[in-house]
Amino acid sequence: MKKYPDQGELFKASKKKSDALIFFVHFYHGHKKALKRHIQFVNDLGYDAYGFNLKDEPSEHFGVPYSPISKKFGLKHAMADQIEEHLDLLSEYKEKVMFAFSNVAACAIEVMARRDDLGMQALICDSGPTMNFVDSAYKLYKFARPIKFLPLRLLATPLLAYGWSPELHKDIPKHLKKFPDGFPVLSIRGWKDPLMVPADIDKVFEPCDNLVWQKLSLPEAGHLTGLRDFPDEYKPAVEEFLKSVQ
C-alpha cells in the first residue's frame, strides 16, 4: 500500500463509477477525520477520494510560513505548496475534482491557477472563501475560537489576517481568471454562517466571466454544517454537479 505524507490517505469507492478523484482540502485548524461524512458521501456515489492533514500552524513552517514556489510570505501560500505536493503524488488519477472548505479554498485555488497539468475538472467550495478576510478573522476569534477580551481580539485579528496572506484574498479573482473558459464551480454557503457573509463569497466569483459557477444556498445552515444538517438539499445538488462535469 502506497504511503503518503501528512497522514494522507486514499479512500477507494467500493463500487467505483467514475475515474475522477475527489481531492479534499479540509478547513483551517481541521483534520481529515472531520471530512469523514463528505468522504463517505462521494465514495457512495462511486468516486475515490483523498484527504490529508494540512500544516495550518506557523510552528509547522518553522514559525515563518513562506512559499518557495510563489515566493510569498503567509500561511495561505505555504499551504498552497503543501496541497500541490499532494496533488503531484496522485498522478495516476488523470481527472480530479477539488473539494475545499472555508478560507482554505483560497489555497486550493492558488494551486489550480499556477498548474494547468493537474487534470482538474471542477471546483467545489463549501463555506468560503471570502473576499473580506479581516472580517472573517475577527469573527473567528469572536465565535469559533473566542477571545473574550476585546482589545486582545482586536490585536489578534490583523496578526492572523496578515500572517495568512498580506494580499488578504485580493489575489483570488486574479487566480480564478486563469482557469479555463467554462470551468465549473459549485459554491456552497449557509445564510446563518457566523464567519462568512454570503455576499462576500459572491465577490470572489462574480468578477470571473470565464467561470460557469453556481450557488447552493442553504438558508438555515451555519459554517460547514450543510451536509450534516441538510443532507436532503446538499447531497442531490453536489451529486448533480459532479454528474454534469463528467
FIPA-615927 format. One record per residue (C-alpha): residue number from 0; x, y, z. Coordinates in steps of 0.2 Angstrom, whole numbers, plus 5000, padded with zeros to 4 digits. Layout:
BEGIN
[node NUM,[X,Y,Z]];
...
end
This chain:
BEGIN
[node 0,[5000,5000,5000]];
[node 1,[5007,5017,4995]];
[node 2,[5011,5029,5010]];
[node 3,[5008,5047,5009]];
[node 4,[5015,5061,5019]];
[node 5,[5004,5072,5032]];
[node 6,[4994,5056,5036]];
[node 7,[4987,5057,5018]];
[node 8,[4975,5043,5014]];
[node 9,[4966,5037,4998]];
[node 10,[4948,5031,5001]];
[node 11,[4943,5020,4987]];
[node 12,[4924,5018,4982]];
[node 13,[4918,5000,4985]];
[node 14,[4908,5002,4969]];
[node 15,[4918,5014,4958]];
[node 16,[4908,5023,4945]];
[node 17,[4920,5037,4939]];
[node 18,[4938,5038,4935]];
[node 19,[4939,5055,4944]];
[node 20,[4946,5058,4961]];
[node 21,[4938,5069,4973]];
[node 22,[4953,5078,4981]];
[node 23,[4948,5085,4998]];
[node 24,[4956,5100,5007]];
[node 25,[4950,5102,5025]];
[node 26,[4946,5119,5034]];
[node 27,[4958,5129,5045]];
[node 28,[4963,5120,5061]];
[node 29,[4953,5105,5054]];
[node 30,[4958,5087,5051]];
[node 31,[4955,5074,5038]];
[node 32,[4944,5065,5050]];
[node 33,[4932,5080,5051]];
[node 34,[4928,5076,5032]];
[node 35,[4923,5058,5036]];
[node 36,[4905,5062,5031]];
[node 37,[4910,5070,5015]];
[node 38,[4922,5056,5010]];
[node 39,[4909,5043,5013]];
[node 40,[4896,5053,5003]];
[node 41,[4907,5054,4987]];
[node 42,[4913,5036,4990]];
[node 43,[4894,5031,4990]];
[node 44,[4892,5040,4973]];
[node 45,[4906,5029,4966]];
[node 46,[4921,5041,4967]];
[node 47,[4938,5038,4975]];
[node 48,[4943,5052,4987]];
[node 49,[4959,5058,4995]];
[node 50,[4962,5068,5011]];
[node 51,[4977,5073,5021]];
[node 52,[4981,5085,5036]];
[node 53,[4986,5102,5032]];
[node 54,[5001,5111,5041]];
[node 55,[4990,5125,5046]];
[node 56,[5000,5132,5061]];
[node 57,[5015,5144,5059]];
[node 58,[5025,5132,5070]];
[node 59,[5024,5119,5057]];
[node 60,[5033,5131,5045]];
[node 61,[5047,5135,5057]];
[node 62,[5037,5150,5063]];
[node 63,[5038,5159,5047]];
[node 64,[5026,5152,5034]];
[node 65,[5033,5155,5016]];
[node 66,[5031,5148,4999]];
[node 67,[5046,5144,4989]];
[node 68,[5036,5142,4974]];
[node 69,[5026,5158,4974]];
[node 70,[5040,5167,4984]];
[node 71,[5027,5174,4995]];
[node 72,[5025,5175,5014]];
[node 73,[5009,5169,5023]];
[node 74,[5001,5153,5028]];
[node 75,[4989,5153,5013]];
[node 76,[5004,5152,5001]];
[node 77,[5014,5139,5011]];
[node 78,[4998,5128,5012]];
[node 79,[4996,5130,4994]];
[node 80,[5013,5122,4991]];
[node 81,[5008,5108,5003]];
[node 82,[4992,5105,4993]];
[node 83,[5002,5105,4976]];
[node 84,[5014,5092,4984]];
[node 85,[5000,5080,4987]];
[node 86,[4992,5083,4970]];
[node 87,[5008,5078,4962]];
[node 88,[5008,5061,4972]];
[node 89,[4991,5056,4963]];
[node 90,[4997,5057,4945]];
[node 91,[4988,5040,4942]];
[node 92,[4972,5050,4943]];
[node 93,[4970,5059,4926]];
[node 94,[4954,5068,4932]];
[node 95,[4951,5077,4948]];
[node 96,[4938,5087,4957]];
[node 97,[4944,5099,4970]];
[node 98,[4933,5100,4986]];
[node 99,[4939,5113,4998]];
[node 100,[4932,5121,5013]];
[node 101,[4931,5139,5021]];
[node 102,[4945,5151,5018]];
[node 103,[4957,5136,5014]];
[node 104,[4948,5135,4997]];
[node 105,[4959,5150,4993]];
[node 106,[4975,5140,4995]];
[node 107,[4967,5127,4983]];
[node 108,[4963,5140,4970]];
[node 109,[4980,5147,4971]];
[node 110,[4987,5130,4966]];
[node 111,[4975,5127,4952]];
[node 112,[4979,5144,4945]];
[node 113,[4998,5140,4943]];
[node 114,[4996,5122,4937]];
[node 115,[4986,5118,4922]];
[node 116,[4993,5100,4921]];
[node 117,[4984,5093,4937]];
[node 118,[4968,5086,4927]];
[node 119,[4956,5097,4937]];
[node 120,[4939,5095,4930]];
[node 121,[4929,5106,4943]];
[node 122,[4930,5115,4960]];
[node 123,[4918,5114,4975]];
[node 124,[4920,5127,4988]];
[node 125,[4910,5124,5004]];
[node 126,[4908,5139,5016]];
[node 127,[4921,5151,5008]];
[node 128,[4932,5158,5003]];
[node 129,[4928,5176,5007]];
[node 130,[4934,5192,5000]];
[node 131,[4933,5201,5017]];
[node 132,[4946,5191,5026]];
[node 133,[4949,5203,5040]];
[node 134,[4930,5202,5045]];
[node 135,[4931,5183,5045]];
[node 136,[4946,5183,5055]];
[node 137,[4938,5194,5068]];
[node 138,[4923,5183,5068]];
[node 139,[4934,5168,5070]];
[node 140,[4940,5175,5086]];
[node 141,[4923,5180,5092]];
[node 142,[4913,5165,5088]];
[node 143,[4923,5149,5083]];
[node 144,[4939,5152,5094]];
[node 145,[4933,5165,5106]];
[node 146,[4944,5178,5113]];
[node 147,[4933,5187,5126]];
[node 148,[4944,5201,5130]];
[node 149,[4940,5214,5116]];
[node 150,[4957,5223,5115]];
[node 151,[4966,5206,5113]];
[node 152,[4954,5201,5100]];
[node 153,[4957,5217,5090]];
[node 154,[4976,5214,5091]];
[node 155,[4974,5195,5086]];
[node 156,[4964,5199,5071]];
[node 157,[4976,5208,5060]];
[node 158,[4990,5196,5066]];
[node 159,[4980,5182,5059]];
[node 160,[4975,5191,5043]];
[node 161,[4992,5197,5038]];
[node 162,[5000,5181,5044]];
[node 163,[4988,5172,5032]];
[node 164,[4992,5182,5017]];
[node 165,[4997,5201,5015]];
[node 166,[4986,5201,5000]];
[node 167,[4970,5197,5011]];
[node 168,[4962,5187,4997]];
[node 169,[4963,5201,4984]];
[node 170,[4973,5189,4973]];
[node 171,[4959,5176,4972]];
[node 172,[4949,5183,4957]];
[node 173,[4966,5185,4948]];
[node 174,[4969,5167,4951]];
[node 175,[4952,5162,4946]];
[node 176,[4953,5171,4929]];
[node 177,[4967,5159,4925]];
[node 178,[4955,5145,4925]];
[node 179,[4950,5138,4908]];
[node 180,[4934,5146,4900]];
[node 181,[4919,5137,4905]];
[node 182,[4927,5130,4921]];
[node 183,[4913,5123,4933]];
[node 184,[4912,5129,4951]];
[node 185,[4899,5125,4964]];
[node 186,[4899,5137,4979]];
[node 187,[4890,5131,4994]];
[node 188,[4885,5143,5008]];
[node 189,[4874,5144,5023]];
[node 190,[4865,5160,5026]];
[node 191,[4867,5158,5045]];
[node 192,[4886,5156,5044]];
[node 193,[4893,5166,5058]];
[node 194,[4910,5168,5050]];
[node 195,[4906,5171,5031]];
[node 196,[4894,5183,5023]];
[node 197,[4887,5175,5008]];
[node 198,[4889,5192,4998]];
[node 199,[4907,5192,5002]];
[node 200,[4909,5174,4995]];
[node 201,[4900,5180,4979]];
[node 202,[4913,5194,4977]];
[node 203,[4926,5180,4975]];
[node 204,[4917,5173,4959]];
[node 205,[4907,5187,4952]];
[node 206,[4922,5196,4943]];
[node 207,[4927,5180,4934]];
[node 208,[4917,5178,4917]];
[node 209,[4927,5163,4912]];
[node 210,[4919,5153,4926]];
[node 211,[4902,5143,4925]];
[node 212,[4898,5145,4943]];
[node 213,[4883,5141,4953]];
[node 214,[4877,5143,4971]];
[node 215,[4869,5131,4983]];
[node 216,[4862,5142,4996]];
[node 217,[4856,5134,5012]];
[node 218,[4845,5147,5022]];
[node 219,[4847,5138,5039]];
[node 220,[4864,5132,5038]];
[node 221,[4879,5138,5048]];
[node 222,[4898,5137,5044]];
[node 223,[4902,5120,5037]];
[node 224,[4886,5112,5043]];
[node 225,[4877,5109,5026]];
[node 226,[4880,5091,5024]];
[node 227,[4877,5087,5042]];
[node 228,[4861,5097,5045]];
[node 229,[4854,5097,5027]];
[node 230,[4858,5082,5018]];
[node 231,[4842,5081,5008]];
[node 232,[4847,5098,5000]];
[node 233,[4866,5096,5000]];
[node 234,[4868,5078,4993]];
[node 235,[4857,5080,4977]];
[node 236,[4865,5097,4972]];
[node 237,[4883,5090,4974]];
[node 238,[4878,5074,4965]];
[node 239,[4870,5083,4951]];
[node 240,[4885,5095,4949]];
[node 241,[4898,5080,4949]];
[node 242,[4887,5072,4935]];
[node 243,[4887,5087,4925]];
[node 244,[4906,5089,4924]];
[node 245,[4910,5071,4919]];
end
